[in-house]
Amino acid sequence: MEIRSITVFAQPGQPTPEMRAFLAAARNAYPYPVQTVRLATPPFPDWWPHTADLHSTAQELVRQWQEAGVNYISLGPVQLRHDTSWLDMIPALLGATDALFATAEIADTKGQLDVGRCHHVARLILQISRILDNGFGNLYFAALANCPPGSPFFPVAYHHSTDAPAAFAIAVEAADLARTAIQQARTLNEARQNLVTAIETAAAQITAVSRQLATTHQHRFAGIDFSLAPYPTDDKSIGGAFEDLGVPFTGASGSLFAAAFLTEAIQQANFPRCGFSGLMLPVLEDSVLARRAAEKRLSLPHLLSYAAVCGVGLDTIPLPGDVTADSVAAILLDTAVLATRLRKPLTARLMPLPGLTANDPVTFDFPYFADSRVMSVEPEPKKGLLAEDTRLTIRPVYSRSE
């Protein structure tokens, strides 16, 4: 297990000496390897200087915080309350530097789903796919549905508001805990208890260090997102954990049960939680998922069904470069309505790859991605009411009183 990120939630101004001291201390304080230190700001339309040159402002922001010890910055979402003109700034922001992430809200935390935004964001995804020749730009962008502030994972991470005090949270990379828990068990109950114990043991160590840092540096500890995030080797694969449970291959019947089983174990564990604290199924970041997608055994509908019982949603999905905006919008609509009906946070990080079609090989010179193939997309939806530029209130399956 490793710590994928120590994510600081703070205002975007020049880092203070106190913040610099915290960042320096935090990176080496934990008993687990720390991959990155990150900054998440409030939604950027709330603070971005309107008259500033976009490229130079973005580059200066990155320079200041990287000098302070931050690797990446999440600018937060363009929310439904923001004018759509802010959406159109995102490709230029992402093109200015390789250290910025941004997001766009397609459904808010109050049950509002915006059909028009889904179509606008779909066009944005296609535009971002052309920033770099290999389509890598969408690694830095995602659509958000019912995602509150405070998650330490990127791209979803953002701070509460422009007047909220600084805080920090921990994002872990812990798929290997699931594989070990299952492989050492003789029954499902034993596997679940093994995983709960492993999570609680690791979380207790992280929490003790975090609380000491919070006391010393006067930054609030906001919790741990103990999602079982993978790394693209088989020993750190959530798809591998599914198959350890007895699923013949990820995508086969039983996979939905496996997703729910592992997520429920995370929910049973006792630790100060934040963010998703669920299961992550990023196709290109998981060697077994990438392999099953390449074999055409794992599809988009499969992944969306698993999102109903586990974590993040659709993540690092390789799509054909010629996918249409209407097809992408339909995927976003499905993600948004699942999030609002089930009252759970979901994201969609979709990666159309220019020049590639369904089943073409996918290879990136990037250590966090596994080789795979382009996943197929269902036929383009018919022109109809799904193309309407409207906002709907979607009621959850269960009311809060239930």
N, C-alpha and C positions, 0 to 999 in steps of 0.2 A: 504494500500500500504506500502511496505517496500523497502529499498535499499538492493538488494541482494549482491552487492559487490562495494566497492571502489577499483578499479583496478589501480595499479601503473605500468607504463611502464618504465622500467629502466634496467640498466646493471646488470649482475648477481653477481658482486663482493660483498664484504662485505658491508652492508649498512652503509652509512656515518652518522655522528651525525645529519646532516641536514635532511636526509631522516627519521631517527628515530623520530625526532621532528615532521615532517609532519605526519607520520603514527599515532603518539599518538594524535595529534590534530584532525585529520580527523575523527577518529572513533566516536568521541562524538560531532561532530560539527553540524550534520544535524537534522532537525525536524522530521525525520522518523527513525525508527529502522534500524540499520546497521547490517546485518547478518555476513558478512565477509569482511576482507581486504586481497587483493590478489596482487601478483607480476606476471607480464608478461614480460618475457625476449625476446631478439631477438632469431631467430631460433637457437636452440642449436648446430647444426653442425657448426655454424659460430664462436662459442666461447668455446665449450667444450674441455677441455684439453685431447689430444689424449693419453697421457701416463699415465693418472691418473687412479687409481682404481675406477671403475664405482660406486660400492655400497658406498664406503666411501665418494667419492666426492658428490654424490647425498644427502647423509645423512647430510654432513657438510653444504651444501648449504641450506637445509631445516632448520637445527638448527640455523644458523646465522639469517635467515630472520624471523623465528618464534620468536626468542628472540626479534626481532625488532617490532613485532606486526603483522606479516603477517600470515594468516591462510593457504593459498595454493599458489602454484607456477605453472604457465604454462611455460613449456620449449620451446614453439613455435613449428612450423612444420619442419619436413623434407620436403623440397621443391623439385620440379622437378629438380632443378639445382644441388641438392645434390646427392652424390652417394648412391645407395640403401643399402650399408652396414650400414648406419646410421639408416635405418628402423629397422634393426635387433637388435639394441641396446635398442629399446623402451621397450620390455617386461621386461628386467632386470632393467631398470630405474624405471618402474612403480612398480616392485616388491620390490624395495629397501626401499620404504617409501609410506605411504598413503597420502602424501601431494603434490605429483607431478602429473601434467597433461602433455600430449604430443599429437601431431597431425601429420598427414601425408597428404601432398598435392597430390590430384589425378587430379586436373585441376588447372592451375595457372590463374592469373588475366589478362593474355595476350591472352587467347583463346586456350591455349595448353591443350589438354586432353591426358593423358597417359594411354592407355589400359593395358599395362604391369604393371603399378603401381597399378591399380585397383585390379589386381589379386594378386600382392604382398601384398597389404594392406589387402585384404580379408583373406589371410593366416595368417597375423599378428593378425587380429581380433580373429580368432579361437585360436591362440596361447595365446593371452591375456586372453581369456575366461577361460583358465585353470590355471591361476595364483592363483585364489582363487576357492575353491570348488563350490561356488554358482554363479560363472560367473560374479561377481561384478566388475572385473578389467576393463572392457570396459567402465565403468562410466568415467574413466580417459583418454579415448582415443577417437578420432574422425577422420574421413577423411574429408578433406577440399576441396571445389571446388570454385574457384574464390573468395577466402576470403582474402582481404587485411589486413594489420596490423591495430591495433587500436581498435578492438572490446573488450569491457570489460567483456563479458561473457566467461566462460570457457566451453569446452576446447579450443575454437577457438582463445583466446586472445594471441597476441604476439606483441613485440615491433618492430619498423621499422628496426633498424640496430644497430651494435655494437658501432657506434659513435653518435647515436641520443640522444639528451638530454632527461631527465626524463619528464614524463607527467602523468596525471591521468584522468580517466573517470569513470562514474557511470553507473552501471547496476541496473535496477529496477525490482521488482516483483509486477506487477500491473494488473493482470487479474481481480481483484475485481473491478477496476474502470470501466471495460467494462460491468460487470454484473449490477452494479449500474446504469450506464448511460442508459442501455437498459430498465431496470425494471422501471425507472422513466419517460420513454418517452411514448408518444402516437402515434408517427409517426417515420419512419426511419430517416427522416431529423432531428427530435428532438433528437433521440438517437445519431446520429452522432455528432450533435453540443454539446450534453452533454459530450460526450467522448472527443472531441477536447478541450472543456473548462477545463475538469478535468485534462487532460494531461498538458495543458499549465499552469494551476495553480500550480500543483505539480512541474513541471519542473522549473518554475520561482523561487520557494523557493530553490530547489536544486542548481540552477545556481548561485543564489546570494551567498550562502554559499561557493560554489566551487570557485567562482572568488575571494572571500576574502581569502580563503586558498591559491590560486595561487599567489596572491599578497604578502601575508605574508611569504610564504615558497619558492617562486621562482620556482614553478613547474607548467608547463603549464596545464591548464584545457582543455581537448580534447573533452568534450561533454558528452551527456547522451545517452545511448542506451535505449530508452524508449520502449522496447519490452514488450508486454503484457504477461510476463512470469507467469505461474501459480504456485500454491502450492496445494498439494494433499488433499484439502478440497473442498466441492462443492461450497462454496461461493467465492473461488478463482480459479475457473475453466474456461478455455477458451471454453471447450466443453459445459459447462453450459451456457456461453454467446451465443453460437450458438443456443442452444435450447431456450433461452430467446427470440431470434429473431423469433422463430416459426418453426425452423427445428425440425421435429418429433424426431429425434435422430441424433447425430453426426455420419456421414457416409451416411445419407440419402441425396437425392437430395435437394439442397438448401444449403448444407454445403459449397460448393465452393463459392457461393455468400456470405455467412456469413464470410468466411475467407477473401475475398477481401474487403468486406464492412468495417470490423474492421481495416484492414491494411491501407486502404485508409484514414480512420480517423486519424490514427497516422501520415500519411504523410501530412495531412492538418495542423496539429498542428505546431505552431511556437516555436521552442526551439533549442538550440545548439546540434545537433544530431551527433551520431557516430554509428559505428557498424551496426547491423541489423535494429534496430528501426522498427520492424515489429511484426509479430505474432509468438508465439512459441507454438508448438503442441507436447510437449514431453509426450509420452504415459504414462510412469510410474510416471511422476511428476504431472499428472492431473487426479483427481479422476473420472471425467466423461469420459475422453478419455480412461482411464484404464478400466472402466466398459463397455464401448461400444466395446472395443477390446475383452474383455472377453466374451461378448455376440456375437462375430463374426459379429458385425455390422460395425466395422471400420477395414479397411484392409490397407496393405502397399500401394497398388495402390491408394486408397483414399488419404492417407497422402501425397504421392508424387504429386498428382494433386493439393492439397491445397498449397504445397510448391511453385507451379508456380505463385501463387498470393499473398503469404504472406511472411513468414520469414525463419526460420532457416533450414528447411529441414526435415530429419528423425532423431528423437532424442529419446533416451532411448527406443529403440524398443526391446521387448523381443522375441528372436528367438529360435527355437529348438536347443538343444545342438549338434545334429548330422547334422545340416545344412552343406552343402558342401561349399568349398571355391569358386567353380564356381558359385554357387547360390548367395553367398555374393558379388562376383565380379560383377554379373549382376545388383544387386541393386546399387552398387557403380557407375557403368557405367551410369545407368539412372539418378542418382543424378548429376553426373558430367556433362552430356550433357545438362541437364535442366539448370544448373548454367551457362554454357558457352553460350548456345543459347539465354537465356533471360538476360544474363549479370547481374546476381545477385549472391550474396554469398549464398552458401548452404553447410550444413555439413551433415554427416551421422554418428550417434553414435548408433551402432548396438550392441546388447547384446545377443549373443548365450549363453544359460544357460545349462551347462553340466548336463546330466542325464534327461533332460526334453524334451518332444515332444510337438507338436502342441496341444493346448487346455489344457495342464497341468496347474494347478494353479501356480501363481507366487506370492510369499510373501517374502519381505525383511524386516529385522529388521533395518529400515532406515527411519527416519521421513520425508524425502523428496520424498518417493516413496509410491504410492498407490498399493493395491493388484490388480492383473489382471490375465490374462492367457497368455500362450505362443502364439504368433501370427503365423499363417501358412505362409509358403513360397511356391511360385510357383515351379513347377518341375524344376529340374536342366536343364540348357540350354544345347543344343546339342553341341558337339565339332565342332568348326568351326572357322570362322575368328574372332569372338569375343574373342577368346583366344589368338590372336596374340599379341606379345610383340612389340607394336608400339606406336608412339606418333602422334597425329593428331592435325591440326589446325581446330577448329570449329568456323565458322563464326556466329555472333549473328543474331537473327531474323531481327533486324533493324540495319542499319549502324549508325555510330555516327552523320552523317550529317542529318539523319532523326529524 
